[in-house]
Amino acid sequence: MADAFTYKAVSNKYACGSDFTNITVVNFKGPDGAKLTAYSCNMNIDSDGEPQAYAPFSKTSLRPQDKLGNAGWKSAGDNALLKAKYEAGKLALADLERKRAELLKPKAAAATAAAKPGPAPVPVPAPVVVKPPAGTKPAVDPAVAALDTQIAQKKKDLSPINFENIDANGNYSSKNPKNFGKIFWKWYGVIALTPEQAKSYSHLELEAPTLTVRKPVLDTTSYYEDVFGRFPVVQSVFEPGTDYFVSSLPPKSGINVRYPEWDQRHFLPTDHFAQTPFGALTVPLAKDTGLALLDQVFAVRLDTADTLTFPFRDSGNDYKVAECSFAAFGDVGGEYHPEKNGAAKFPNDFLLLYLAFPGKQTPASVLAKFATASNAADFPVLLSFIAQATVDARARKSKAVNGEPIKAFEAWKKKPSAPKPDSYDVVNRSLSSAAGSDFVDRMMKTHGSLLKGAKLTPPTMP
């Protein structure tokens, strides 16, 4: 008999941009080592890597998809606020460290006084020394421990704007950055170089009609200079976003090595002149699920049943899910409104179910294995409960997805005659699409007796 699939929610809760919080992420294990991760929310648009993501303020005819502030840039006013925050934070940190040192002073003074000559001491028996058990840590003064906690938190708060002894790659440097103490931000969403670096790079442009060796062109407008003395690189006429800034992706995201890293084509898949759909994988999600860059995601739009498969090609640090590229947004039916501002450009009020597959496995190969599980009939039901939790939150006009999909599914298991979630038909049909053949037929061939009386009929379009 085939193995049953198992499931477990990760301990952390996730968010999708600023639209949803408290999202449940569930890890699944199926027959023959099959694994996947599921979660449900809308789609948060990520413009990084897009040829038209960021543009200079001076090019008013361009229609950038995102604001330069989302690539790291700060205005003079914002920089002044960061400077004030940094200076106040440094003073507060110095005060905390002074208080900690003062707490340790009495012990040092007592030790010094004991060392001074004085009246001959009255002989007393040597005290019995009781050694603490091996591995026992010495007692810590609670006041010192409290200050240590405050000091650690203050350092963490200052970290994003403290570039002391840090280079542009985030590594230790014996020297401070060029603009240390004056500028408190750095570029991270665009490729930025110092003028000296730009002079040292060159590329033989094979797309040019004549022999052309070109160098990166920087926009050296003074307010674009970051803490490391870098300026953003402008795309050439040979690149898909001429006059836009070069928008970057992580180095392990499937780059095109035919072009240098200061060329927008470096961040496009081979033989493509436009960006393709992709998602961003955050560090916490990777840790909770075993996912990695270039692993595949299968997304199901719950209102239209549109589906899309794409890889993780970008990264992040927060407890976030479903940050996807502009191309992914468009390919699941999202409509772009360049004439509008901010988030109104990308109305992302539709919900999706996401299945992510670790180990570079394809959705079809993994889902085919899940279809052979002894409890395969429960698989689309549980997925539909995961989707329904977010559907219910939106119906309540709540950002917090407070529903517990696993508890809801297990309650349904005790009363299988109860209705399945509204999204069940869409989820079931989508599994058929992703598996390359009908998911229900596959289950029936493997476990025909399992489905007797289950009424798993082909769904109708909503």
Salt bridges, closest charged atoms under 4 A:
ASP95 OD1 - ARG98 NH2 2.54
ASP95 OD2 - LYS99 NZ 3.50
GLU102 OE2 - ARG98 NH1 3.96
ASP148 OD1 - ARG100 NE 2.45
GLU164 OE1 - LYS90 NZ 3.62
GLU205 OE1 - ARG214 NE 2.94
GLU205 OE1 - ARG265 NH2 2.70
GLU225 OE2 - LYS178 NZ 2.84
ASP226 OD2 - ARG230 NH2 2.79
GLU239 OE2 - ARG214 NH2 3.44
ASP263 OD2 - ARG214 NH2 2.39
ASP263 OD2 - ARG265 NH2 2.70
ASP271 OD1 - ARG258 NH1 3.96
ASP295 OD1 - LYS360 NZ 3.30
ASP303 OD1 - ARG301 NE 2.62
GLU335 OE1 - HIS337 NE2 3.95
GLU339 OE2 - HIS337 ND1 3.40
ASP378 OD2 - LYS413 NZ 2.61
GLU404 OE1 - LYS13 NZ 3.85
